[in-house]
């Protein structure tokens, strides 16, 4: 009697996702793929961080993540929209 080789495992469809919005960018639930990136400037350098945000949004990134390693710096970047010309243009 010959051994039967098992075939490839059956792939199940991915579970459904729900759509959320990150700002005005839809994510999940069948939304188009969004391009995102992350800043690398120290958040203490607000000018450099805002420049990076402006540059990457001008290059077409949909979502820009900013990590604040020191939580006390967060209020300084609370809403960069008023000083970010690339975001204002959208």
PDB file of N, CA, C and O in Angstrom:
ATOM      1  N   UNK A   1       0.828  -1.173   0.000  1.00  0.00           N
ATOM      2  CA  UNK A   1       0.000   0.000   0.000  1.00  0.00           C
ATOM      3  C   UNK A   1       0.882   1.250   0.000  1.00  0.00           C
ATOM      4  O   UNK A   1       1.837   1.343   0.772  1.00  0.00           O
ATOM      5  N   UNK A   2       0.566   2.187  -0.849  1.00  0.00           N
ATOM      6  CA  UNK A   2       1.348   3.429  -0.951  1.00  0.00           C
ATOM      7  C   UNK A   2       0.748   4.521  -0.073  1.00  0.00           C
ATOM      8  O   UNK A   2      -0.467   4.638   0.081  1.00  0.00           O
ATOM      9  N   UNK A   3       1.658   5.317   0.498  1.00  0.00           N
ATOM     10  CA  UNK A   3       1.209   6.443   1.339  1.00  0.00           C
ATOM     11  C   UNK A   3       0.696   7.573   0.437  1.00  0.00           C
ATOM     12  O   UNK A   3       1.255   7.853  -0.623  1.00  0.00           O
ATOM     13  N   UNK A   4      -0.343   8.186   0.879  1.00  0.00           N
ATOM     14  CA  UNK A   4      -0.914   9.313   0.128  1.00  0.00           C
ATOM     15  C   UNK A   4      -0.328  10.598   0.684  1.00  0.00           C
ATOM     16  O   UNK A   4      -0.412  10.863   1.883  1.00  0.00           O
ATOM     17  N   UNK A   5       0.258  11.383  -0.184  1.00  0.00           N
ATOM     18  CA  UNK A   5       0.853  12.661   0.247  1.00  0.00           C
ATOM     19  C   UNK A   5      -0.257  13.681   0.453  1.00  0.00           C
ATOM     20  O   UNK A   5      -1.150  13.814  -0.384  1.00  0.00           O
ATOM     21  N   UNK A   6      -0.200  14.397   1.563  1.00  0.00           N
ATOM     22  CA  UNK A   6      -1.241  15.415   1.767  1.00  0.00           C
ATOM     23  C   UNK A   6      -1.023  16.593   0.815  1.00  0.00           C
ATOM     24  O   UNK A   6       0.113  16.948   0.500  1.00  0.00           O
ATOM     25  N   UNK A   7      -2.101  17.180   0.374  1.00  0.00           N
ATOM     26  CA  UNK A   7      -2.023  18.343  -0.501  1.00  0.00           C
ATOM     27  C   UNK A   7      -1.741  19.606   0.327  1.00  0.00           C
ATOM     28  O   UNK A   7      -1.575  19.536   1.544  1.00  0.00           O
ATOM     29  N   UNK A   8      -1.690  20.735  -0.340  1.00  0.00           N
ATOM     30  CA  UNK A   8      -1.441  21.980   0.394  1.00  0.00           C
ATOM     31  C   UNK A   8      -2.612  22.280   1.334  1.00  0.00           C
ATOM     32  O   UNK A   8      -3.750  21.900   1.056  1.00  0.00           O
ATOM     33  N   UNK A   9      -2.334  22.948   2.427  1.00  0.00           N
ATOM     34  CA  UNK A   9      -3.427  23.249   3.360  1.00  0.00           C
ATOM     35  C   UNK A   9      -4.433  24.192   2.695  1.00  0.00           C
ATOM     36  O   UNK A   9      -4.074  25.053   1.892  1.00  0.00           O
ATOM     37  N   UNK A  10      -5.685  24.001   3.052  1.00  0.00           N
ATOM     38  CA  UNK A  10      -6.729  24.861   2.502  1.00  0.00           C
ATOM     39  C   UNK A  10      -6.603  26.253   3.123  1.00  0.00           C
ATOM     40  O   UNK A  10      -6.459  26.397   4.337  1.00  0.00           O
ATOM     41  N   UNK A  11      -6.660  27.255   2.280  1.00  0.00           N
ATOM     42  CA  UNK A  11      -6.593  28.625   2.776  1.00  0.00           C
ATOM     43  C   UNK A  11      -7.996  29.149   3.024  1.00  0.00           C
ATOM     44  O   UNK A  11      -8.869  29.081   2.158  1.00  0.00           O
ATOM     45  N   UNK A  12      -8.187  29.659   4.192  1.00  0.00           N
ATOM     46  CA  UNK A  12      -9.476  30.240   4.529  1.00  0.00           C
ATOM     47  C   UNK A  12      -9.482  31.708   4.130  1.00  0.00           C
ATOM     48  O   UNK A  12      -8.440  32.362   4.162  1.00  0.00           O
ATOM     49  N   UNK A  13     -10.633  32.227   3.757  1.00  0.00           N
ATOM     50  CA  UNK A  13     -10.666  33.655   3.434  1.00  0.00           C
ATOM     51  C   UNK A  13     -10.385  34.470   4.690  1.00  0.00           C
ATOM     52  O   UNK A  13     -10.724  34.048   5.796  1.00  0.00           O
ATOM     53  N   UNK A  14      -9.771  35.629   4.523  1.00  0.00           N
ATOM     54  CA  UNK A  14      -9.490  36.439   5.706  1.00  0.00           C
ATOM     55  C   UNK A  14     -10.795  36.909   6.341  1.00  0.00           C
ATOM     56  O   UNK A  14     -11.806  37.061   5.656  1.00  0.00           O
ATOM     57  N   UNK A  15     -10.767  37.134   7.635  1.00  0.00           N
ATOM     58  CA  UNK A  15     -11.992  37.602   8.289  1.00  0.00           C
ATOM     59  C   UNK A  15     -12.336  39.010   7.793  1.00  0.00           C
ATOM     60  O   UNK A  15     -11.443  39.766   7.411  1.00  0.00           O
ATOM     61  N   UNK A  16     -13.608  39.361   7.795  1.00  0.00           N
ATOM     62  CA  UNK A  16     -13.974  40.701   7.344  1.00  0.00           C
ATOM     63  C   UNK A  16     -13.413  41.758   8.304  1.00  0.00           C
ATOM     64  O   UNK A  16     -13.276  41.532   9.506  1.00  0.00           O
ATOM     65  N   UNK A  17     -13.101  42.899   7.730  1.00  0.00           N
ATOM     66  CA  UNK A  17     -12.612  44.007   8.557  1.00  0.00           C
ATOM     67  C   UNK A  17     -13.612  45.141   8.484  1.00  0.00           C
ATOM     68  O   UNK A  17     -14.429  45.204   7.565  1.00  0.00           O
ATOM     69  N   UNK A  18     -13.547  46.016   9.433  1.00  0.00           N
ATOM     70  CA  UNK A  18     -14.425  47.180   9.385  1.00  0.00           C
ATOM     71  C   UNK A  18     -13.609  48.399   9.000  1.00  0.00           C
ATOM     72  O   UNK A  18     -12.419  48.488   9.304  1.00  0.00           O
ATOM     73  N   UNK A  19     -14.243  49.312   8.347  1.00  0.00           N
ATOM     74  CA  UNK A  19     -13.573  50.519   7.892  1.00  0.00           C
ATOM     75  C   UNK A  19     -13.510  51.527   9.042  1.00  0.00           C
ATOM     76  O   UNK A  19     -14.496  51.780   9.733  1.00  0.00           O
ATOM     77  N   UNK A  20     -12.323  52.086   9.215  1.00  0.00           N
ATOM     78  CA  UNK A  20     -12.135  53.192  10.144  1.00  0.00           C
ATOM     79  C   UNK A  20     -11.508  54.341   9.360  1.00  0.00           C
ATOM     80  O   UNK A  20     -11.120  54.171   8.205  1.00  0.00           O
ATOM     81  N   UNK A  21     -11.413  55.481   9.974  1.00  0.00           N
ATOM     82  CA  UNK A  21     -10.752  56.614   9.337  1.00  0.00           C
ATOM     83  C   UNK A  21      -9.623  57.101  10.235  1.00  0.00           C
ATOM     84  O   UNK A  21      -9.797  57.264  11.443  1.00  0.00           O
ATOM     85  N   UNK A  22      -8.476  57.329   9.632  1.00  0.00           N
ATOM     86  CA  UNK A  22      -7.345  57.974  10.306  1.00  0.00           C
ATOM     87  C   UNK A  22      -7.312  59.368   9.702  1.00  0.00           C
ATOM     88  O   UNK A  22      -6.815  59.565   8.593  1.00  0.00           O
ATOM     89  N   UNK A  23      -7.843  60.331  10.441  1.00  0.00           N
ATOM     90  CA  UNK A  23      -8.070  61.653   9.857  1.00  0.00           C
ATOM     91  C   UNK A  23      -9.144  61.494   8.797  1.00  0.00           C
ATOM     92  O   UNK A  23     -10.248  61.039   9.095  1.00  0.00           O
ATOM     93  N   UNK A  24      -8.836  61.862   7.572  1.00  0.00           N
ATOM     94  CA  UNK A  24      -9.806  61.688   6.495  1.00  0.00           C
ATOM     95  C   UNK A  24      -9.441  60.519   5.579  1.00  0.00           C
ATOM     96  O   UNK A  24      -9.985  60.405   4.481  1.00  0.00           O
ATOM     97  N   UNK A  25      -8.526  59.648   6.018  1.00  0.00           N
ATOM     98  CA  UNK A  25      -8.072  58.512   5.206  1.00  0.00           C
ATOM     99  C   UNK A  25      -8.786  57.240   5.668  1.00  0.00           C
ATOM    100  O   UNK A  25      -8.620  56.824   6.815  1.00  0.00           O
ATOM    101  N   UNK A  26      -9.588  56.612   4.778  1.00  0.00           N
ATOM    102  CA  UNK A  26     -10.232  55.360   5.161  1.00  0.00           C
ATOM    103  C   UNK A  26      -9.216  54.213   5.178  1.00  0.00           C
ATOM    104  O   UNK A  26      -8.340  54.132   4.317  1.00  0.00           O
ATOM    105  N   UNK A  27      -9.351  53.327   6.175  1.00  0.00           N
ATOM    106  CA  UNK A  27      -8.449  52.179   6.329  1.00  0.00           C
ATOM    107  C   UNK A  27      -9.310  50.958   6.630  1.00  0.00           C
ATOM    108  O   UNK A  27     -10.198  51.019   7.481  1.00  0.00           O
ATOM    109  N   UNK A  28      -9.052  49.841   5.934  1.00  0.00           N
ATOM    110  CA  UNK A  28      -9.783  48.604   6.175  1.00  0.00           C
ATOM    111  C   UNK A  28     -11.146  48.595   5.519  1.00  0.00           C
ATOM    112  O   UNK A  28     -11.543  49.573   4.886  1.00  0.00           O
ATOM    113  N   UNK A  29     -11.863  47.497   5.666  1.00  0.00           N
ATOM    114  CA  UNK A  29     -13.207  47.391   5.136  1.00  0.00           C
ATOM    115  C   UNK A  29     -13.301  47.595   3.640  1.00  0.00           C
ATOM    116  O   UNK A  29     -14.297  48.136   3.157  1.00  0.00           O
ATOM    117  N   UNK A  30     -12.292  47.177   2.892  1.00  0.00           N
ATOM    118  CA  UNK A  30     -12.317  47.311   1.446  1.00  0.00           C
ATOM    119  C   UNK A  30     -11.797  48.643   0.935  1.00  0.00           C
ATOM    120  O   UNK A  30     -11.843  48.899  -0.268  1.00  0.00           O
ATOM    121  N   UNK A  31     -11.304  49.494   1.820  1.00  0.00           N
ATOM    122  CA  UNK A  31     -10.750  50.787   1.389  1.00  0.00           C
ATOM    123  C   UNK A  31      -9.477  50.553   0.581  1.00  0.00           C
ATOM    124  O   UNK A  31      -8.807  49.537   0.766  1.00  0.00           O
ATOM    125  N   UNK A  32      -9.137  51.482  -0.313  1.00  0.00           N
ATOM    126  CA  UNK A  32      -7.883  51.335  -1.050  1.00  0.00           C
ATOM    127  C   UNK A  32      -6.692  51.327  -0.082  1.00  0.00           C
ATOM    128  O   UNK A  32      -6.776  51.850   1.029  1.00  0.00           O
ATOM    129  N   UNK A  33      -5.606  50.737  -0.518  1.00  0.00           N
ATOM    130  CA  UNK A  33      -4.402  50.701   0.312  1.00  0.00           C
ATOM    131  C   UNK A  33      -3.900  52.123   0.506  1.00  0.00           C
ATOM    132  O   UNK A  33      -3.810  52.893  -0.450  1.00  0.00           O
ATOM    133  N   UNK A  34      -3.576  52.466   1.737  1.00  0.00           N
ATOM    134  CA  UNK A  34      -3.031  53.795   2.019  1.00  0.00           C
ATOM    135  C   UNK A  34      -1.535  53.661   2.283  1.00  0.00           C
ATOM    136  O   UNK A  34      -1.073  52.668   2.845  1.00  0.00           O
ATOM    137  N   UNK A  35      -0.799  54.669   1.872  1.00  0.00           N
ATOM    138  CA  UNK A  35       0.650  54.674   2.053  1.00  0.00           C
ATOM    139  C   UNK A  35       0.952  55.472   3.305  1.00  0.00           C
ATOM    140  O   UNK A  35       0.512  56.613   3.449  1.00  0.00           O
ATOM    141  N   UNK A  36       1.700  54.870   4.202  1.00  0.00           N
ATOM    142  CA  UNK A  36       2.035  55.562   5.437  1.00  0.00           C
ATOM    143  C   UNK A  36       3.524  55.495   5.711  1.00  0.00           C
ATOM    144  O   UNK A  36       4.239  54.653   5.169  1.00  0.00           O
ATOM    145  N   UNK A  37       3.970  56.394   6.558  1.00  0.00           N
ATOM    146  CA  UNK A  37       5.367  56.434   6.959  1.00  0.00           C
ATOM    147  C   UNK A  37       5.434  56.961   8.382  1.00  0.00           C
ATOM    148  O   UNK A  37       4.415  57.234   9.015  1.00  0.00           O
ATOM    149  N   UNK A  38       6.643  57.094   8.859  1.00  0.00           N
ATOM    150  CA  UNK A  38       6.867  57.538  10.222  1.00  0.00           C
ATOM    151  C   UNK A  38       7.997  58.557  10.222  1.00  0.00           C
ATOM    152  O   UNK A  38       8.976  58.401   9.492  1.00  0.00           O
ATOM    153  N   UNK A  39       7.866  59.598  11.034  1.00  0.00           N
ATOM    154  CA  UNK A  39       8.935  60.587  11.102  1.00  0.00           C
ATOM    155  C   UNK A  39      10.119  60.005  11.863  1.00  0.00           C
ATOM    156  O   UNK A  39       9.978  59.086  12.669  1.00  0.00           O
ATOM    157  N   UNK A  40      11.298  60.573  11.579  1.00  0.00           N
ATOM    158  CA  UNK A  40      12.512  60.130  12.272  1.00  0.00           C
ATOM    159  C   UNK A  40      13.154  61.257  13.066  1.00  0.00           C
ATOM    160  O   UNK A  40      14.091  61.020  13.828  1.00  0.00           O
ATOM    161  N   UNK A  41      12.661  62.480  12.899  1.00  0.00           N
ATOM    162  CA  UNK A  41      13.235  63.616  13.634  1.00  0.00           C
ATOM    163  C   UNK A  41      12.830  63.526  15.100  1.00  0.00           C
ATOM    164  O   UNK A  41      11.742  63.042  15.411  1.00  0.00           O
ATOM    165  N   UNK A  42      13.686  63.984  15.996  1.00  0.00           N
ATOM    166  CA  UNK A  42      13.291  64.030  17.408  1.00  0.00           C
ATOM    167  C   UNK A  42      12.104  64.978  17.564  1.00  0.00           C
ATOM    168  O   UNK A  42      12.121  66.088  17.033  1.00  0.00           O
ATOM    169  N   UNK A  43      11.088  64.548  18.283  1.00  0.00           N
ATOM    170  CA  UNK A  43       9.904  65.395  18.412  1.00  0.00           C
ATOM    171  C   UNK A  43      10.191  66.683  19.168  1.00  0.00           C
ATOM    172  O   UNK A  43       9.415  67.635  19.076  1.00  0.00           O
ATOM    173  N   UNK A  44      11.283  66.733  19.909  1.00  0.00           N
ATOM    174  CA  UNK A  44      11.664  67.978  20.581  1.00  0.00           C
ATOM    175  C   UNK A  44      12.013  69.044  19.549  1.00  0.00           C
ATOM    176  O   UNK A  44      11.890  70.238  19.822  1.00  0.00           O
ATOM    177  N   UNK A  45      12.448  68.617  18.364  1.00  0.00           N
ATOM    178  CA  UNK A  45      12.744  69.543  17.278  1.00  0.00           C
ATOM    179  C   UNK A  45      11.479  69.677  16.442  1.00  0.00           C
ATOM    180  O   UNK A  45      11.331  69.028  15.407  1.00  0.00           O
ATOM    181  N   UNK A  46      10.578  70.522  16.904  1.00  0.00           N
ATOM    182  CA  UNK A  46       9.267  70.666  16.274  1.00  0.00           C
ATOM    183  C   UNK A  46       9.412  71.081  14.812  1.00  0.00           C
ATOM    184  O   UNK A  46       8.704  70.555  13.954  1.00  0.00           O
ATOM    185  N   UNK A  47      10.311  72.008  14.514  1.00  0.00           N
ATOM    186  CA  UNK A  47      10.497  72.458  13.140  1.00  0.00           C
ATOM    187  C   UNK A  47      10.887  71.324  12.204  1.00  0.00           C
ATOM    188  O   UNK A  47      10.336  71.199  11.110  1.00  0.00           O
ATOM    189  N   UNK A  48      11.839  70.497  12.631  1.00  0.00           N
ATOM    190  CA  UNK A  48      12.290  69.373  11.798  1.00  0.00           C
ATOM    191  C   UNK A  48      11.174  68.350  11.629  1.00  0.00           C
ATOM    192  O   UNK A  48      10.996  67.795  10.545  1.00  0.00           O
ATOM    193  N   UNK A  49      10.428  68.101  12.694  1.00  0.00           N
ATOM    194  CA  UNK A  49       9.330  67.146  12.613  1.00  0.00           C
ATOM    195  C   UNK A  49       8.261  67.639  11.636  1.00  0.00           C
ATOM    196  O   UNK A  49       7.771  66.868  10.811  1.00  0.00           O
ATOM    197  N   UNK A  50       7.902  68.915  11.728  1.00  0.00           N
ATOM    198  CA  UNK A  50       6.904  69.470  10.822  1.00  0.00           C
ATOM    199  C   UNK A  50       7.406  69.499   9.382  1.00  0.00           C
ATOM    200  O   UNK A  50       6.623  69.298   8.453  1.00  0.00           O
ATOM    201  N   UNK A  51       8.701  69.746   9.185  1.00  0.00           N
ATOM    202  CA  UNK A  51       9.268  69.696   7.825  1.00  0.00           C
ATOM    203  C   UNK A  51       9.136  68.293   7.247  1.00  0.00           C
ATOM    204  O   UNK A  51       8.755  68.120   6.090  1.00  0.00           O
ATOM    205  N   UNK A  52       9.456  67.290   8.069  1.00  0.00           N
ATOM    206  CA  UNK A  52       9.332  65.906   7.586  1.00  0.00           C
ATOM    207  C   UNK A  52       7.887  65.583   7.229  1.00  0.00           C
ATOM    208  O   UNK A  52       7.624  64.957   6.203  1.00  0.00           O
ATOM    209  N   UNK A  53       6.952  66.008   8.071  1.00  0.00           N
ATOM    210  CA  UNK A  53       5.536  65.761   7.781  1.00  0.00           C
ATOM    211  C   UNK A  53       5.165  66.415   6.452  1.00  0.00           C
ATOM    212  O   UNK A  53       4.497  65.804   5.618  1.00  0.00           O
ATOM    213  N   UNK A  54       5.595  67.640   6.263  1.00  0.00           N
ATOM    214  CA  UNK A  54       5.297  68.369   5.028  1.00  0.00           C
ATOM    215  C   UNK A  54       5.904  67.673   3.815  1.00  0.00           C
ATOM    216  O   UNK A  54       5.249  67.540   2.781  1.00  0.00           O
ATOM    217  N   UNK A  55       7.148  67.232   3.937  1.00  0.00           N
ATOM    218  CA  UNK A  55       7.831  66.580   2.810  1.00  0.00           C
ATOM    219  C   UNK A  55       7.168  65.265   2.423  1.00  0.00           C
ATOM    220  O   UNK A  55       6.959  65.002   1.239  1.00  0.00           O
ATOM    221  N   UNK A  56       6.840  64.444   3.401  1.00  0.00           N
ATOM    222  CA  UNK A  56       6.276  63.130   3.061  1.00  0.00           C
ATOM    223  C   UNK A  56       4.834  63.240   2.586  1.00  0.00           C
ATOM    224  O   UNK A  56       4.402  62.440   1.757  1.00  0.00           O
ATOM    225  N   UNK A  57       4.079  64.216   3.092  1.00  0.00           N
ATOM    226  CA  UNK A  57       2.723  64.386   2.561  1.00  0.00           C
ATOM    227  C   UNK A  57       2.778  64.946   1.144  1.00  0.00           C
ATOM    228  O   UNK A  57       1.958  64.580   0.303  1.00  0.00           O
ATOM    229  N   UNK A  58       3.738  65.831   0.872  1.00  0.00           N
ATOM    230  CA  UNK A  58       3.893  66.350  -0.490  1.00  0.00           C
ATOM    231  C   UNK A  58       4.301  65.231  -1.451  1.00  0.00           C
ATOM    232  O   UNK A  58       3.988  65.288  -2.640  1.00  0.00           O
ATOM    233  N   UNK A  59       5.003  64.209  -0.934  1.00  0.00           N
ATOM    234  CA  UNK A  59       5.422  63.073  -1.758  1.00  0.00           C
ATOM    235  C   UNK A  59       4.305  62.044  -1.934  1.00  0.00           C
ATOM    236  O   UNK A  59       4.489  61.040  -2.622  1.00  0.00           O
ATOM    237  N   UNK A  60       3.146  62.291  -1.311  1.00  0.00           N
ATOM    238  CA  UNK A  60       2.006  61.413  -1.528  1.00  0.00           C
ATOM    239  C   UNK A  60       1.666  60.450  -0.420  1.00  0.00           C
ATOM    240  O   UNK A  60       0.787  59.607  -0.600  1.00  0.00           O
ATOM    241  N   UNK A  61       2.327  60.538   0.721  1.00  0.00           N
ATOM    242  CA  UNK A  61       1.977  59.647   1.825  1.00  0.00           C
ATOM    243  C   UNK A  61       0.610  60.054   2.373  1.00  0.00           C
ATOM    244  O   UNK A  61       0.311  61.242   2.490  1.00  0.00           O
ATOM    245  N   UNK A  62      -0.212  59.069   2.706  1.00  0.00           N
ATOM    246  CA  UNK A  62      -1.554  59.335   3.211  1.00  0.00           C
ATOM    247  C   UNK A  62      -1.579  59.514   4.721  1.00  0.00           C
ATOM    248  O   UNK A  62      -2.347  60.319   5.247  1.00  0.00           O
ATOM    249  N   UNK A  63      -0.737  58.761   5.411  1.00  0.00           N
ATOM    250  CA  UNK A  63      -0.711  58.778   6.878  1.00  0.00           C
ATOM    251  C   UNK A  63       0.725  58.969   7.320  1.00  0.00           C
ATOM    252  O   UNK A  63       1.626  58.289   6.828  1.00  0.00           O
ATOM    253  N   UNK A  64       0.945  59.889   8.246  1.00  0.00           N
ATOM    254  CA  UNK A  64       2.279  60.103   8.813  1.00  0.00           C
ATOM    255  C   UNK A  64       2.165  59.865  10.311  1.00  0.00           C
ATOM    256  O   UNK A  64       1.379  60.519  10.996  1.00  0.00           O
ATOM    257  N   UNK A  65       2.952  58.927  10.808  1.00  0.00           N
ATOM    258  CA  UNK A  65       2.948  58.623  12.238  1.00  0.00           C
ATOM    259  C   UNK A  65       4.118  59.345  12.900  1.00  0.00           C
ATOM    260  O   UNK A  65       5.228  59.386  12.368  1.00  0.00           O
ATOM    261  N   UNK A  66       3.847  59.904  14.052  1.00  0.00           N
ATOM    262  CA  UNK A  66       4.871  60.594  14.838  1.00  0.00           C
ATOM    263  C   UNK A  66       4.904  59.932  16.202  1.00  0.00           C
ATOM    264  O   UNK A  66       3.886  59.868  16.891  1.00  0.00           O
ATOM    265  N   UNK A  67       6.071  59.440  16.593  1.00  0.00           N
ATOM    266  CA  UNK A  67       6.214  58.816  17.906  1.00  0.00           C
ATOM    267  C   UNK A  67       6.888  59.804  18.827  1.00  0.00           C
ATOM    268  O   UNK A  67       7.933  60.366  18.501  1.00  0.00           O
ATOM    269  N   UNK A  68       6.291  60.007  19.963  1.00  0.00           N
ATOM    270  CA  UNK A  68       6.833  60.906  20.968  1.00  0.00           C
ATOM    271  C   UNK A  68       7.387  60.056  22.108  1.00  0.00           C
ATOM    272  O   UNK A  68       6.637  59.590  22.966  1.00  0.00           O
ATOM    273  N   UNK A  69       8.701  59.860  22.111  1.00  0.00           N
ATOM    274  CA  UNK A  69       9.318  59.030  23.140  1.00  0.00           C
ATOM    275  C   UNK A  69       9.171  59.666  24.521  1.00  0.00           C
ATOM    276  O   UNK A  69       9.118  58.967  25.533  1.00  0.00           O
ATOM    277  N   UNK A  70       9.107  60.968  24.551  1.00  0.00           N
ATOM    278  CA  UNK A  70       8.936  61.692  25.814  1.00  0.00           C
ATOM    279  C   UNK A  70       7.553  62.322  25.797  1.00  0.00           C
ATOM    280  O   UNK A  70       7.332  63.312  25.099  1.00  0.00           O
ATOM    281  N   UNK A  71       6.630  61.767  26.550  1.00  0.00           N
ATOM    282  CA  UNK A  71       5.230  62.183  26.462  1.00  0.00           C
ATOM    283  C   UNK A  71       5.011  63.663  26.719  1.00  0.00           C
ATOM    284  O   UNK A  71       3.999  64.213  26.284  1.00  0.00           O
ATOM    285  N   UNK A  72       5.925  64.322  27.408  1.00  0.00           N
ATOM    286  CA  UNK A  72       5.698  65.744  27.668  1.00  0.00           C
ATOM    287  C   UNK A  72       5.892  66.604  26.425  1.00  0.00           C
ATOM    288  O   UNK A  72       5.553  67.788  26.441  1.00  0.00           O
ATOM    289  N   UNK A  73       6.428  66.037  25.350  1.00  0.00           N
ATOM    290  CA  UNK A  73       6.588  66.791  24.114  1.00  0.00           C
ATOM    291  C   UNK A  73       5.326  66.786  23.266  1.00  0.00           C
ATOM    292  O   UNK A  73       5.193  67.608  22.360  1.00  0.00           O
ATOM    293  N   UNK A  74       4.410  65.889  23.536  1.00  0.00           N
ATOM    294  CA  UNK A  74       3.216  65.733  22.704  1.00  0.00           C
ATOM    295  C   UNK A  74       2.409  67.020  22.533  1.00  0.00           C
ATOM    296  O   UNK A  74       1.985  67.301  21.412  1.00  0.00           O
ATOM    297  N   UNK A  75       2.173  67.809  23.565  1.00  0.00           N
ATOM    298  CA  UNK A  75       1.377  69.028  23.363  1.00  0.00           C
ATOM    299  C   UNK A  75       1.985  69.984  22.339  1.00  0.00           C
ATOM    300  O   UNK A  75       1.252  70.753  21.717  1.00  0.00           O
ATOM    301  N   UNK A  76       3.284  69.958  22.150  1.00  0.00           N
ATOM    302  CA  UNK A  76       3.921  70.850  21.185  1.00  0.00           C
ATOM    303  C   UNK A  76       3.560  70.484  19.756  1.00  0.00           C
ATOM    304  O   UNK A  76       3.651  71.322  18.859  1.00  0.00           O
ATOM    305  N   UNK A  77       3.148  69.234  19.536  1.00  0.00           N
ATOM    306  CA  UNK A  77       2.772  68.775  18.202  1.00  0.00           C
ATOM    307  C   UNK A  77       1.283  68.439  18.131  1.00  0.00           C
ATOM    308  O   UNK A  77       0.856  67.701  17.243  1.00  0.00           O
ATOM    309  N   UNK A  78       0.501  68.970  19.047  1.00  0.00           N
ATOM    310  CA  UNK A  78      -0.904  68.590  19.165  1.00  0.00           C
ATOM    311  C   UNK A  78      -1.663  68.699  17.850  1.00  0.00           C
ATOM    312  O   UNK A  78      -2.391  67.773  17.492  1.00  0.00           O
ATOM    313  N   UNK A  79      -1.518  69.786  17.130  1.00  0.00           N
ATOM    314  CA  UNK A  79      -2.203  69.937  15.853  1.00  0.00           C
ATOM    315  C   UNK A  79      -1.308  70.689  14.887  1.00  0.00           C
ATOM    316  O   UNK A  79      -1.356  71.917  14.826  1.00  0.00           O
ATOM    317  N   UNK A  80      -0.482  69.959  14.121  1.00  0.00           N
ATOM    318  CA  UNK A  80       0.435  70.627  13.202  1.00  0.00           C
ATOM    319  C   UNK A  80      -0.250  71.181  11.963  1.00  0.00           C
ATOM    320  O   UNK A  80       0.396  71.861  11.167  1.00  0.00           O
ATOM    321  N   UNK A  81      -1.539  70.911  11.772  1.00  0.00           N
ATOM    322  CA  UNK A  81      -2.222  71.334  10.546  1.00  0.00           C
ATOM    323  C   UNK A  81      -2.100  72.831  10.265  1.00  0.00           C
ATOM    324  O   UNK A  81      -1.845  73.199   9.118  1.00  0.00           O
ATOM    325  N   UNK A  82      -2.270  73.708  11.252  1.00  0.00           N
ATOM    326  CA  UNK A  82      -2.209  75.142  10.935  1.00  0.00           C
ATOM    327  C   UNK A  82      -0.856  75.585  10.374  1.00  0.00           C
ATOM    328  O   UNK A  82      -0.787  76.574   9.646  1.00  0.00           O
ATOM    329  N   UNK A  83       0.224  74.861  10.706  1.00  0.00           N
ATOM    330  CA  UNK A  83       1.542  75.272  10.235  1.00  0.00           C
ATOM    331  C   UNK A  83       2.104  74.336   9.185  1.00  0.00           C
ATOM    332  O   UNK A  83       3.263  74.473   8.791  1.00  0.00           O
ATOM    333  N   UNK A  84       1.306  73.388   8.725  1.00  0.00           N
ATOM    334  CA  UNK A  84       1.764  72.414   7.749  1.00  0.00           C
ATOM    335  C   UNK A  84       1.100  72.710   6.401  1.00  0.00           C
ATOM    336  O   UNK A  84      -0.038  72.298   6.174  1.00  0.00           O
ATOM    337  N   UNK A  85       1.799  73.424   5.500  1.00  0.00           N
ATOM    338  CA  UNK A  85       1.180  73.815   4.234  1.00  0.00           C
ATOM    339  C   UNK A  85       0.744  72.633   3.373  1.00  0.00           C
ATOM    340  O   UNK A  85      -0.238  72.751   2.640  1.00  0.00           O
ATOM    341  N   UNK A  86       1.433  71.510   3.436  1.00  0.00           N
ATOM    342  CA  UNK A  86       1.053  70.358   2.620  1.00  0.00           C
ATOM    343  C   UNK A  86      -0.300  69.819   3.057  1.00  0.00           C
ATOM    344  O   UNK A  86      -1.104  69.416   2.216  1.00  0.00           O
ATOM    345  N   UNK A  87      -0.562  69.805   4.346  1.00  0.00           N
ATOM    346  CA  UNK A  87      -1.832  69.298   4.836  1.00  0.00           C
ATOM    347  C   UNK A  87      -2.957  70.270   4.518  1.00  0.00           C
ATOM    348  O   UNK A  87      -4.080  69.854   4.234  1.00  0.00           O
ATOM    349  N   UNK A  88      -2.660  71.555   4.564  1.00  0.00           N
ATOM    350  CA  UNK A  88      -3.677  72.554   4.262  1.00  0.00           C
ATOM    351  C   UNK A  88      -4.105  72.483   2.805  1.00  0.00           C
ATOM    352  O   UNK A  88      -5.246  72.805   2.474  1.00  0.00           O
ATOM    353  N   UNK A  89      -3.194  72.062   1.935  1.00  0.00           N
ATOM    354  CA  UNK A  89      -3.489  72.037   0.501  1.00  0.00           C
ATOM    355  C   UNK A  89      -4.480  70.950   0.133  1.00  0.00           C
ATOM    356  O   UNK A  89      -5.097  71.022  -0.930  1.00  0.00           O
ATOM    357  N   UNK A  90      -4.650  69.952   0.973  1.00  0.00           N
ATOM    358  CA  UNK A  90      -5.552  68.827   0.654  1.00  0.00           C
ATOM    359  C   UNK A  90      -6.970  69.168   0.895  1.00  0.00           C
ATOM    360  O   UNK A  90      -7.851  68.337   0.677  1.00  0.00           O
TER     361      UNK A  90
END
